[in-house]
Amino acid sequence: MSNVRVKICGLSTETTLDAALDAGADLVGFVHFAKSPRHLSLEAAGRLAGRARGRAERVLLLVDPDDDLLAAAIEAVDPDLIQLHGRESPERVAFLRRHGGRPIMKALGIARAEDLAALAVWSDVADRLLLDAKPPPGAALPGGNGIAFDWDLLAQSRLPEHTMLSGGLDAANVAEALARTGLSAVDVSSGVEVRPGEKDPARIAAFVTAARRQPAMRRRG
Ligand SMILES: O=C(O)c1ccccc1NCC(=O)[C@H](O)[C@H](O)COP(=O)(O)O
């Protein structure tokens, strides 16, 4: 049995949430960011999170939340984990973790080897790290753009435990991504969609199967 952990992000319907849960996803993600095609109101995210309770870790994705939004989001959604996908500083991440009382997964944009230099700082303030491609110039979204970064940047680096790989993954490339990075946790959004915001149950199942087809030996994650 493979030990690869899989997160399906940007779920927005009961049907696709159930597809992720039935496929055995370890984490399911709900996006609360108005500019996103995957945006859910806190009420809708709360309904889906309730449906997933006990079956997977429920992740609420926020972008640069203020204190009031964090409090309202935790109250309405009761997530197991908050994913911060904005420009939050390490100090802000530490503050939100302390005040929210929930574990934090901090998303970091990676484009060059230098971007990995600060990982130790981030791992001191966040419970988990998510490595993603930097958004292209002018992109409307800070994540969920379906773009991969150069996985070989990670091959020689020491990565904190609980580091998850994301950015441009799909059923066709996830095996190679896992092998080249040595990580054992992956996150996908665009790669299991038919169009932005519309997840496909068959692609979700295929992604989970492809990620788990890997041998169990992993470096970390
Ligand atoms: O999905 C969004 O619309 C989104 C909006 C704002 C911030 C982050 C967002 N998504 C993050 C993710 O879905 C993933 O964690 C990651 O970026 C991988 O996405 P993809 O390359 O589409 O698989």
The ligand as an ORCA input file, in Angstrom:
! r2SCAN-3c Opt
* xyz 0 1
  O      -7.862     27.266     -6.810
  C      -7.983     28.489     -6.733
  O      -8.823     29.082     -7.404
  C      -7.089     29.276     -5.834
  C      -7.362     30.619     -5.620
  C      -6.552     31.356     -4.810
  C      -5.454     30.792     -4.199
  C      -5.169     29.446     -4.406
  C      -5.979     28.683     -5.217
  N      -5.720     27.366     -5.448
  C      -4.662     26.646     -4.863
  C      -4.721     25.231     -5.309
  O      -5.677     24.755     -5.796
  C      -3.592     24.347     -5.097
  O      -3.287     24.373     -3.729
  C      -2.377     24.613     -5.964
  O      -2.242     25.958     -6.316
  C      -2.357     23.740     -7.200
  O      -3.263     24.134     -8.139
  P      -3.220     23.519     -9.615
  O      -1.928     23.919    -10.249
  O      -4.399     24.111    -10.272
  O      -3.338     22.027     -9.475
*
